[in-house]
Amino acid sequence: MASCLISRHFALSLHRNVRLSAPACRYVSKAAPKTQQDYDYNGPSMKTTVPGPRSQELTKQLGEIQNVGAINFFCNYEESRGNFLVDVDGNRMLDVYTQISSIPIGYNHPALLKLMSNPNNLSTLVNRPALGILPPENFPDKITESLLSVAPSGMSRVQTMACGSCSNENAYKAMFIWYRNKERGNAAPVDDDLTSCMINKSPGCPDLSILSFMGGFHGRTLGCLATTHSKAIHKLDIPSFDWPIAPFPRLQYPLEEFTRENAQEEARCLEEVEDLIVKWRQKGRPVAGIVIEPIQAEGGDNHASPDFFRNLRNIARKHGAAFHVDEVQTGGGATGKFWAHEHWGMDDPADIVSFSKKLLTGGYYHKDELQADKPYRIFNTWMGDPSKNLLLAEVLNVIRRENLLEEVTRSGKSLMNGLYELQAQYPGILSRARGQGTFCAIDICDDATRNSLLLKARDKGVLLGGCGDKSIRFRPALIFKEYHVHMFLNIFNDVLAQHK
Ligand SMILES: Cc1ncc(COP(=O)(O)O)c(C=O)c1O
C-alpha cells in the first residue's frame, strides 16, 4: 500500500492547490502525454445511447433462446482495439472493466494477432485435445514457457482447467484428497472407504470442510458456491454444505489513516477463524482447507493487510489445513505485481493458488504434496486448452517487453490520486477510494446512484463495473496508461457534475 500512501499525499496537496487557485472550478484531470501503441484509438466515440438499436434487436433475438437479463450490449470484436471496446451500433468505449477483468493486454493486440496468423499454430487452434490423456508434443514446453514461468513462490506444479470455478472446484478436491491421505498415513483406502463413497456416505465421503469468508466469491459451481458469500442471487435455492464462514475484515480507508482500528478489526477476524476451526473439528467436520481472495473482488473490493494474510497462513499451517489463495481475479498483474499475494512478502505464501481470467486459461498451482496420488481423481475431458497456453506465453512476453507491471503501478497511482480528488470534491456521492495498482474501487452513496452513474458513464463512453452493495470497481487492461486514466477521470468528473 506504499503506492497509495504516496499517491494520497500527492492527491491531497494537489487538491489543496487546485482549491486555492480556483475555488469554484470543476476538477479537470491533467492530460498526460499519449505514449500509447498505434493500435489503440484516441478516445471514445458515441453514436447512440447504449444499448443502441442493433444491440436491442440482437438481445430480442437471443432472448428467444436464452435468458438475456445480464446482457449489456452486443460487441464488434473485429473493430475493438487496445483499451477500446466497440459495440454493434458503432459506439467506441474506453473499457475500464475489460470483460470482468479478463483482458490482459487489450483488444486485438498485434502480437496476439500475429501469433494466431502463424500457420504453425493452426493445428493447436483447430484440434482441441483431451489433455489428461492425449497431450500434444509441445505441451510440456509450452506450459513451462507460459504458466511455469510465472509460478508463485514455492510452486513448481500446475494443473490447467477451463474456468475459474472449475479451477477452484478441483483445487478443493485436491485439498480433501491430501487431507484424507494424511489421515490414513498415506495407506491405501480400505473396502469400507470404497463402498461407502458410492452412496455418498462416510468414511469414503468424509465430513470435511473448507473455511471461507463472508463477502468472498469463489465461483458458482456446487462446491465453490458453498464458499461464495457475496450475493444471495448466486446462492438461492442451491443446497449447500455446513462449512464454517469467518468474517472478512471490514477496514476503514485510507488504510494508513486507520492503522490501529484496522489492526483491531483484523485481530478480531483472525480470532474468529481459529474459533471456527476448533468448533468444526469438535462437530466432526474438520477444516481441510482455508480459501481466500487477496482482495475480495465481487464482494465489494475489500482489502486486508499483508499482516492479516501472514497470520492467516500461519493459522492454516498450525491446524493442518491447506491454504488456498484464489487469484482468479487478482492474478495477472493488475495490482502491480503478477500475483497479488506477492505484496505479502512471504517465501511460502500458499499451498494452492488458483487463477483464470487474465491468465486466459484456468488452473491452479500447488505444492508437490497436493498432487493427487492417482490418475482420474482430478480430471475432466479437456483439462484446459493448449491454444490458451500459446496465447498466454505471448501475453507474458508483451508484459515483460513493455514493462507493463511498472505501467500498472504508475497508472494505479494516477488513478488513486484522481479518485481521492473526486472523493474530496463530491463527498456526498463518493467515499472509501481504495486500490492496489489499477485494481481500484470507490463507494457510491447508495445502490441506485451507483447503478445510475454506471449507465451515465457508459453513455459518455466509459465502461465500468459494480461490485458489492454500492461500489464501482476499476479493472482496466495492463496497457491502461496514465493517458487513459486522465481520459477516464475527466469523463467521470463530468458524469458526477451532471448527476442530479
Ligand atoms: C475470485 C474469483 N474466484 C472465482 C471466480 C469464478 O470464475 P469463473 O467465473 O471463471 O467461473 C471469479 C469470477 O469472477 C472470481 O472473481
The ligand as a Gaussian input file, in Angstrom:
#p B3LYP/6-31G(d) Opt

LIG

0 1
 C      -12.026000     -14.580000      -7.113000
 C      -12.842000     -15.366000      -8.091000
 N      -12.862000     -16.707000      -7.995000
 C      -13.564000     -17.466000      -8.856000
 C      -14.297000     -16.885000      -9.864000
 C      -15.087000     -17.750000     -10.793000
 O      -14.544000     -17.715000     -12.064000
 P      -15.432000     -18.109000     -13.326000
 O      -16.468000     -17.055000     -13.478000
 O      -14.452000     -18.165000     -14.454000
 O      -16.025000     -19.440000     -13.046000
 C      -14.308000     -15.498000     -10.003000
 C      -15.097000     -14.855000     -11.070000
 O      -15.343000     -13.682000     -11.094000
 C      -13.554000     -14.707000      -9.096000
 O      -13.539000     -13.370000      -9.164000

